[in-house]
Amino acid sequence: MRLLKLFKVTALLLVLAGCSMVSGCDKTDTENVDATEVNAILVGKWHLMRKGEADMSSEENYVTFTEDGHLIYELVTDGEKTTLKRLYRIDDNWSWDKKKKTYTGTITDILSSDSPMSCTISGDKLTTVDSFAERVYKKI
C-alpha cells in the first residue's frame, strides 16, 4: 500500500515537472510586444471598410499610416488631396496571441480625445474601437 502511494506521488511530481518544461503547458499563449513592432505593422496604405464613413474603397481614396518616432499619422488621400485625419500614439500595452495570431493593445488619438482606443490586428485587418465608433481597415 505504501509502495502504491509512493508511486502515485512520484508520478504526480514527474507530470508536474514535465509540464513546466514543455511550452504547451503554459497557461497563456500571449506575449508582450514592443510598440516599434506595432508601428512597423501599421505603416502603409489601408482601406477604411466601416459603413457610415467616407467611402475609402477606391484606388485614389485611402488611408496611409506613416510613422514619426512613436507617433502614427493617419493621412486620408482623396484624388490628389491629402489631409491629416488623426494623430496616434502607440501605447506600450501590446501583446501577441499565438493561437489567434492576433495583436491587441491600444492607441491614443492625441489630436482629439486623448483617450485610448482598443485595437486588434489580425492578418491584413486592423480594427479600432473607441467610444464613438468601430473602424475596420484592410491593408492594401
N, C-alpha and C positions, 0 to 999 in steps of 0.2 A: 504494500500500500504506500509506504514511504517512497519507494522507488518510482512508482507511478506518479506521485505528487511531484517529486523532484524532476521527472521527465517533463511534465506539463509546464512547470515553472521555467525550465531551461528552454523549452520550445517557444514559450511566450517571449522570453528575453531575446532569443535569436530572431524571432519575427520582428520585434520592435527595433532591434539593432539594424537588421537588414533594411527595414523600411526607411530608416533615417538616412541610409546611404544611397537609396535609389531616388532619383529626382521625381519619378512618377508618384511618389508618396507625399509630395509637398501638398499642403493644404491649399495653397494659392497657385494659380497659373499666371499671375501677373507680375510684372517687374516695372520699376520706375524707369523713366526715360528722361533724358536731358531736353530742355527747351530748344536747343540748337538742332536736335534731331527732328523735332516737330516743325521748326522753321523750314528745314530742307524739304520736308514733305509738302508743306503748304505753298511754297514758292512756285508760281506757274500760272497758266490760264485755266479758268474754271467757268462752267456754265451754271448760272443760278437756276435751279429747277423748281423753285417754290411757286405755287399758284398764288395769284393775287399781287405779285410784284411785277416789275417790268419784265417783258419777255426777253430773256437772255439766251435764247436758243439759236439765234442766227450767228453766222461766222463773224460779222462785224460788231456784234453786241455781246460782250463777255466781261468777266471779272478777272483781274490779274492781281495776284498776291505777290508783292515784292518785298524784300526784307532790307532793313537798315539796322543792323545790330540785333536787338531783341524785339524790334517793332516790325509789324507786318502792315503794309498799306494795302487797302482794298481799292483798286482803281477800276472804275467802270468805263469801258470803251464802247461808244455808240458811233459807228462810222469812223470819222476822223477826230471826234471829240472824246477826250479822256478826262474824267472827273474823279477827284478823291472822294470816296463814299464813306469809308470808315478807316480808323487807325487802331490797330490792336496791339496789345502787349501779350506775349505768350507767357502764361503763368507757369510756375515751377511745380506743378502737381500732376504731370502727365504720367500715364502708365500704359504698358503694352500687355494685352491679354493674349497669351499664346494660343489658347483653344479657339477663341473667336477671331483671332488675327485682327484685332481692333485696338486702336489708340484711343484713350479717353483722357479728358482733362478740361481745363478752362482757358479761355482767352478773355481779355478785358478790352472793351471798346472805350478807349481813353478820350475820344472826342465828344461823346455824348453822355453816356450814363456812368461811366467809370465803375460799372458793376460787372462781375464775371459772368460769362456765358458758357454754358455746358457745351462741350464739343465731342464728337465721335468721328474718327477717321477709319473707314473700313474700305480697303481696296481703293477704288478711284472715287469714292464718295466721302464728302465732308458734310456733317450735319451740325448746325449750331442752334442752340435753343436759349432764348432769353425770355424775359417777362412779356415781351411784345410779340415775338414771332418765332417760328421754326423755319430755318433756311436749309435747303439741301443743295449742295454744289456737286457737280460732276467734273472731274479733271479731264481736260482735253489735250 
